Amino acid sequence: MVSYRPLDYRLFDFPNHCEKVVSGGRLLPYLRAHYNGRTPPHNQGDLPVLLALDIGNTTVTIGVFDGPSLGATYRIATDVGRFADEYGVLMLSLLGHDGLTPDTIDQAVIACVVPDLEPRFTSICQRYFGVTPVIVSAGVKTGLRILYDTPRDVGADRVADAVAATRLYGAPLIVVDLGTGTVFDAINRDGDYVGGAIAPGLGIASEALFSRAARLYRVELSRPPSPIGRNTVAAIQSGILFGYVGLIEGIVARMKAELGDDAKVIGTGGYAAIICKETDVFYTVNEDLTLEGLRIIHDMNVAS
């Protein structure tokens, strides 16, 4: 079973359908006001608005939660050469496009796998939004027992994925994050994080092929007419797409042999939508899994 949630409410006729996409809190009147051409009101209501930042090697994913509901998401390119003020102004512009002002944000949480960017985004939260973020790192409560040889080596995004998947779908689980890397995380029947596997992502593998093979060139990562390519474009597409399907199915099968055949496979990451169409290995695809995990971890730590 593969399921998706609507990610971009801007595709909807907002006044008539906003309740189907964003519901239950302060974000709704902000967005209604924006789309009706009025100035958004100041914060009011009981549900805190949380800014969640997933800072990856390729993409910074931004989520705005109104209580437990994810109301808006944005994605910008990761650039270690960009100053904090540049990121800050860009974020204000994105949120402002949907009628959200800095004083809308009550709290923040950050997962960062790019060490140089963690202090920059911490300062952005403090300077531009007036909040000190929860940083997902060693010592932060997650409710997840990590059985890795060195628990500190498990990336914050992998921890967030595991926390969200366990809460939403139950253990045992295999989370497949198809992003910069193709990362597999295994959670056993007791809900413990037992380890995983890491392979190059589709984008990295493709770029390596194009840059090292003089007669090959970049192609669109889409499904070829047949697994047997009858031209160079189709042959490259077949090798990359079906090659990664085979990689995923093979590793999942080996992990299920240890975790149990009933282990659910949860897909996430930028390439999940492409891969899931070619295999029935996934129980579901949740492109917001990391953001959901950040919200859950934030709530655990703020409530304690």
C-alpha positions as CSV (number, residue, x, y, z in Angstrom):
1,M,0.0,0.0,0.0
2,V,1.4,3.4,-1.0
3,S,-0.2,6.6,0.4
4,Y,0.6,10.2,0.1
5,R,-0.6,13.3,1.9
6,P,-1.2,16.6,0.0
7,L,2.1,18.5,0.3
8,D,1.3,21.8,-1.5
9,Y,-2.0,23.4,-0.4
10,R,-1.4,26.2,-3.0
11,L,-2.6,23.8,-5.7
12,F,-6.1,23.9,-4.1
13,D,-9.0,26.3,-4.3
14,F,-8.0,27.5,-0.9
15,P,-11.2,29.2,0.4
16,N,-13.2,26.1,-0.3
17,H,-10.8,23.3,0.5
18,C,-8.4,24.7,3.2
19,E,-10.0,22.5,5.9
20,K,-9.0,19.4,4.0
21,V,-5.3,20.4,4.0
22,V,-4.7,22.5,7.1
23,S,-6.9,22.2,10.1
24,G,-7.3,22.6,13.8
25,G,-5.3,25.7,14.9
26,R,-3.8,29.1,14.3
27,L,-2.3,28.4,10.9
28,L,-5.7,28.2,9.3
29,P,-6.8,31.8,9.9
30,Y,-3.3,33.0,8.8
31,L,-3.5,31.2,5.5
32,R,-7.1,32.2,4.9
33,A,-6.2,35.8,5.5
34,H,-3.3,35.6,3.1
35,Y,-5.4,34.1,0.3
36,N,-8.2,36.6,0.9
37,G,-5.7,39.5,0.4
38,R,-5.8,40.6,4.1
39,T,-3.0,41.2,6.5
40,P,-2.6,38.2,8.8
41,P,-3.5,38.8,12.5
42,H,-1.0,38.4,15.3
43,N,-0.7,35.1,17.2
44,Q,-3.8,34.1,19.0
45,G,-5.1,30.7,20.2
46,D,-3.9,27.8,22.3
47,L,-1.8,25.6,19.9
48,P,1.9,26.4,19.7
49,V,3.3,26.9,16.2
50,L,6.6,24.9,15.7
51,L,9.3,25.6,13.1
52,A,11.0,22.3,12.2
53,L,14.2,22.3,10.3
54,D,15.7,19.2,8.7
55,I,19.2,20.3,7.4
56,G,20.5,17.7,5.0
57,N,23.5,17.5,2.7
58,T,21.5,18.6,-0.3
59,T,18.3,20.1,0.9
60,V,17.0,22.1,3.9
61,T,13.5,21.1,4.5
62,I,11.3,23.5,6.6
63,G,8.1,22.5,8.2
64,V,5.6,24.7,10.1
65,F,3.4,22.7,12.6
66,D,0.2,24.1,14.1
67,G,0.0,21.9,17.1
68,P,0.3,18.3,15.7
69,S,-0.7,19.3,12.2
70,L,1.9,20.0,9.5
71,G,0.5,23.1,7.7
72,A,3.3,24.1,5.3
73,T,6.6,22.8,4.0
74,Y,9.4,24.4,2.0
75,R,12.6,23.2,0.5
76,I,15.8,25.2,-0.2
77,A,19.2,24.1,-1.4
78,T,21.8,23.4,1.2
79,D,24.8,25.8,0.7
80,V,27.5,25.9,3.4
81,G,28.8,29.1,1.7
82,R,25.5,31.0,2.5
83,F,25.5,33.3,5.5
84,A,23.0,33.0,8.3
85,D,21.4,36.3,7.3
86,E,20.9,35.1,3.8
87,Y,19.2,32.0,5.0
88,G,17.2,34.1,7.4
89,V,15.9,36.5,4.8
90,L,15.0,33.6,2.5
91,M,13.1,31.8,5.2
92,L,11.2,35.0,6.1
93,S,10.3,35.4,2.4
94,L,9.0,31.9,2.1
95,L,6.9,32.0,5.3
96,G,5.7,35.5,4.4
97,H,4.4,34.2,1.1
98,D,1.9,32.2,3.1
99,G,1.1,35.0,5.5
100,L,3.3,33.8,8.3
101,T,5.2,36.4,10.3
102,P,8.2,35.9,12.7
103,D,5.9,36.3,15.7
104,T,3.8,33.4,14.4
105,I,6.6,31.0,15.5
106,D,6.5,29.9,19.2
107,Q,9.1,27.1,19.2
108,A,11.7,25.4,16.9
109,V,13.5,22.2,16.5
110,I,16.6,21.3,14.3
111,A,18.1,18.2,12.9
112,C,21.4,18.9,11.2
113,V,23.8,16.6,9.4
114,V,26.0,19.4,8.2
115,P,28.0,20.6,11.2
116,D,28.9,24.0,9.8
117,L,25.3,24.9,9.4
118,E,23.9,24.0,12.9
119,P,25.1,27.2,14.6
120,R,23.9,29.3,11.7
121,F,20.4,28.0,11.9
122,T,20.4,28.2,15.7
123,S,21.2,31.9,15.4
124,I,18.5,32.3,12.7
125,C,15.9,30.9,15.1
126,Q,17.1,33.2,17.8
127,R,17.6,36.4,15.8
128,Y,14.7,36.2,13.3
129,F,12.1,34.2,15.2
130,G,13.0,34.9,18.8
131,V,13.1,31.2,19.9
132,T,15.9,28.9,21.0
133,P,15.6,25.6,19.1
134,V,15.8,22.1,20.5
135,I,18.8,20.5,18.7
136,V,18.4,16.7,18.0
137,S,21.7,15.4,19.3
138,A,23.2,13.2,22.0
139,G,21.4,13.7,25.3
140,V,18.1,14.7,23.8
141,K,15.2,12.5,24.7
142,T,13.9,10.5,21.8
143,G,12.2,7.4,23.4
144,L,14.4,5.3,21.1
145,R,16.9,2.8,22.3
146,I,19.9,2.9,19.9
147,L,21.9,-0.4,19.7
148,Y,24.4,1.0,17.2
149,D,28.0,0.3,18.3
150,T,28.5,4.1,18.6
151,P,25.0,5.6,19.1
152,R,26.4,9.2,18.5
153,D,27.2,8.1,14.9
154,V,23.5,7.8,14.0
155,G,22.5,11.0,12.2
156,A,19.8,13.2,13.6
157,D,17.6,12.7,10.6
158,R,17.9,8.9,10.9
159,V,16.8,9.2,14.6
160,A,13.9,11.4,13.6
161,D,12.8,9.0,10.9
162,A,12.9,6.0,13.3
163,V,11.0,7.8,16.0
164,A,8.2,8.9,13.6
165,A,7.9,5.6,11.9
166,T,7.7,3.7,15.1
167,R,5.1,6.0,16.5
168,L,3.0,6.1,13.3
169,Y,3.3,2.5,12.0
170,G,4.5,0.3,14.8
171,A,7.5,-2.1,15.0
172,P,9.2,-4.0,13.4
173,L,10.2,-1.5,10.7
174,I,12.6,-0.8,7.9
175,V,12.9,2.9,6.9
176,V,14.3,3.6,3.5
177,D,15.3,7.2,3.1
178,L,16.0,8.0,-0.6
179,G,17.9,11.2,-0.5
180,T,21.6,12.2,-0.9
181,G,22.3,8.7,0.3
182,T,20.1,5.7,0.2
183,V,19.8,4.9,3.9
184,F,18.2,1.9,5.5
185,D,17.2,1.9,9.2
186,A,16.1,-1.2,11.0
187,I,13.9,-1.2,14.1
188,N,13.2,-4.5,15.8
189,R,10.1,-5.9,17.3
190,D,10.9,-4.2,20.7
191,G,11.1,-0.8,19.0
192,D,14.9,-0.7,19.3
193,Y,17.1,0.9,16.6
194,V,19.4,-2.0,15.7
195,G,21.3,-0.5,12.7
196,G,21.1,-0.1,9.0
197,A,22.8,0.2,5.7
198,I,24.0,3.2,3.6
199,A,24.5,3.3,-0.1
200,P,25.0,6.3,-2.5
201,G,21.8,8.1,-3.5
202,L,20.4,8.0,-7.0
203,G,21.7,11.5,-7.7
204,I,25.2,10.8,-6.5
205,A,25.5,7.6,-8.4
206,S,24.2,9.2,-11.6
207,E,26.6,12.1,-11.3
208,A,29.5,9.7,-10.8
209,L,28.5,7.9,-13.9
210,F,28.2,11.0,-16.0
211,S,31.4,12.6,-14.8
212,R,33.6,9.5,-15.2
213,A,32.2,8.2,-18.5
214,A,33.2,10.5,-21.4
215,R,30.6,9.2,-23.8
216,L,27.7,9.2,-21.4
217,Y,25.6,12.2,-20.6
218,R,23.0,13.3,-18.2
219,V,19.4,12.0,-18.7
220,E,16.1,12.6,-17.0
221,L,15.6,10.2,-14.1
222,S,12.4,8.7,-15.4
223,R,11.0,5.3,-16.3
224,P,12.3,3.9,-19.6
225,P,9.9,2.2,-22.0
226,S,11.6,-1.2,-21.2
227,P,14.2,-2.6,-18.9
228,I,16.1,-3.4,-22.1
229,G,17.2,0.0,-23.3
230,R,17.3,0.4,-27.1
231,N,19.2,3.6,-27.0
232,T,21.7,5.2,-24.6
233,V,19.2,7.4,-22.8
234,A,16.9,4.4,-22.1
235,A,19.8,2.2,-21.2
236,I,21.0,4.7,-18.6
237,Q,17.5,5.2,-17.2
238,S,17.0,1.4,-16.9
239,G,20.3,0.9,-15.2
240,I,19.8,3.7,-12.6
241,L,16.1,3.2,-11.9
242,F,15.7,-0.6,-12.0
243,G,19.2,-1.0,-10.5
244,Y,18.1,1.0,-7.4
245,V,14.9,-0.9,-7.3
246,G,16.9,-4.1,-7.2
247,L,19.2,-2.7,-4.5
248,I,16.3,-1.7,-2.3
249,E,14.5,-5.0,-2.7
250,G,17.6,-7.0,-2.0
251,I,18.6,-5.2,1.2
252,V,15.0,-5.1,2.4
253,A,14.8,-8.9,1.9
254,R,18.0,-9.5,3.9
255,M,16.8,-7.2,6.7
256,K,13.4,-8.9,6.9
257,A,15.2,-12.2,7.3
258,E,16.5,-10.9,10.6
259,L,13.7,-8.6,11.7
260,G,10.8,-10.8,10.5
261,D,8.7,-11.0,7.3
262,D,6.0,-8.7,8.9
263,A,8.4,-5.8,9.1
264,K,6.8,-2.8,7.4
265,V,8.9,-0.9,4.9
266,I,8.4,2.9,5.1
267,G,9.8,5.1,2.3
268,T,10.8,8.7,2.5
269,G,13.1,11.2,0.9
270,G,13.2,13.0,-2.4
271,Y,13.5,10.0,-4.7
272,A,10.9,7.8,-2.9
273,A,8.1,8.9,-5.2
274,I,10.0,7.7,-8.3
275,I,11.1,4.3,-6.8
276,C,7.8,3.4,-5.1
277,K,6.1,3.1,-8.5
278,E,8.4,0.3,-9.6
279,T,8.1,-2.0,-6.5
280,D,5.6,-3.3,-4.1
281,V,8.2,-3.5,-1.2
282,F,6.9,-0.3,0.5
283,Y,4.1,-0.4,3.0
284,T,3.7,3.4,2.5
285,V,5.6,6.4,1.5
286,N,5.7,9.4,3.9
287,E,7.7,12.3,2.5
288,D,7.3,14.3,5.8
289,L,8.5,11.5,8.0
290,T,11.6,13.4,9.3
291,L,9.6,16.5,10.1
292,E,7.1,14.4,12.0
293,G,9.9,12.8,13.9
294,L,11.3,16.2,14.8
295,R,7.9,17.4,16.1
296,I,7.6,14.2,18.3
297,I,11.1,14.6,19.7
298,H,10.6,18.3,20.3
299,D,7.4,17.6,22.3
300,M,9.1,15.0,24.4
301,N,11.8,17.4,25.4
302,V,9.7,20.5,25.9
303,A,7.1,18.6,28.0
304,S,9.8,17.2,30.3
